[in-house]
Structures are given as structure tokens and as C-alpha cells.
Amino acid sequence: MTSAAGSATHERSGPVLVCHCHRVNDARIDQVLAAGADGVRGVVRATRAGSGCGGCIPMLRELCATRTGRVTCPQHADAVLAG
């Protein structure tokens, strides 16, 4: 089994922490996307994930793309965080 980030994982028993700075897990990201968030931009607005150190941005992009079927270009996500 592989995770959304593509690394090998074992069966997990609960949500995966995506943003350590703001304690946002993949289950919360799924909730926000299901409620109509517009990909990375909406997730950042709703959860603040990605607005701390930025280390979770690659995983956040991949989760949003996987869950919504839409690819977000890296520059777009960076612009969201900057402004």
C-alpha cells in the first residue's frame, strides 16, 4: 500500500497528520474538500494547512489533486500562501 505522498506505508489505524504546524490531518482535508473547498486554496483558507513552515505543501497539493481529480500547479499554491 502507498500513501498519497507515494511512500510505502503500513495499514494505518487513523488519520495521517499532514500539517504539523497547524495540526491538520488528511481526514480534515477530506472534510473541507467535500464541503466544496476549491483545492489547495480552499484548504489553506479553511484549515491554515500549508501556511506555517510550508513543508506540507507537496503533500497538500497531492492530496487535493488525488481527492478532486484536479492538478494544481506549484506556482498557484505558492501564490495562495503569499497573498
C-alpha positions in Angstrom: 0.0 0.0 0.0 1.3 3.5 -0.7 0.3 6.8 0.8 -0.9 9.9 -1.1 2.7 11.1 -1.0 3.8 7.9 -2.7 5.9 6.4 0.1 5.3 2.9 1.3 3.1 2.7 4.4 1.7 0.0 6.7 -2.0 -0.3 7.4 -2.9 2.7 9.5 -5.4 3.0 12.3 -6.3 6.6 12.0 -5.9 9.9 10.2 -2.4 11.0 8.9 -1.1 14.3 10.1 -0.4 16.4 7.0 0.4 19.8 8.5 2.4 19.7 11.7 2.4 23.5 12.3 -1.4 23.7 12.4 -2.2 20.0 13.3 -4.3 19.3 10.2 -4.8 15.7 9.2 -5.9 14.1 6.0 -9.4 13.5 7.3 -9.9 17.2 8.0 -8.7 18.0 4.4 -11.2 15.4 3.1 -14.0 17.2 5.1 -13.0 20.6 3.7 -12.8 19.3 0.1 -16.2 17.5 0.5 -17.7 20.8 1.7 -16.7 22.4 -1.5 -13.2 23.8 -1.0 -11.6 24.8 -4.2 -8.5 22.6 -3.9 -5.3 23.9 -2.2 -6.6 27.5 -2.0 -9.7 26.4 -0.1 -7.9 24.0 2.1 -5.4 26.7 3.1 -8.2 29.2 3.8 -10.3 26.7 5.9 -7.5 25.0 7.8 -4.3 27.1 7.6 -2.5 23.9 6.5 0.5 25.0 4.4 0.7 28.5 5.9 3.3 27.7 8.5 6.7 26.3 7.5 5.4 25.2 4.1 6.9 21.7 4.5 3.5 20.1 3.9 2.7 21.9 0.6 3.8 19.0 -1.6 1.6 16.5 0.2 -1.2 19.0 0.4 -1.0 19.5 -3.4 -1.0 15.8 -4.0 -3.9 15.1 -1.6 -6.0 17.8 -3.3 -5.2 16.5 -6.7 -5.9 12.9 -5.7 -9.2 13.7 -3.9 -10.6 16.2 -6.5 -9.0 14.9 -9.7 -7.7 18.4 -10.4 -4.0 19.2 -10.6 -2.8 22.5 -9.0 0.3 24.0 -10.4 3.0 24.7 -7.8 3.1 28.4 -8.6 -0.6 28.7 -7.9 -0.3 27.2 -4.5 2.7 29.4 -3.6 0.8 32.5 -4.7 -2.1 31.4 -2.4 0.3 31.3 0.5 2.0 34.6 -0.3 -1.2 36.6 -0.7 
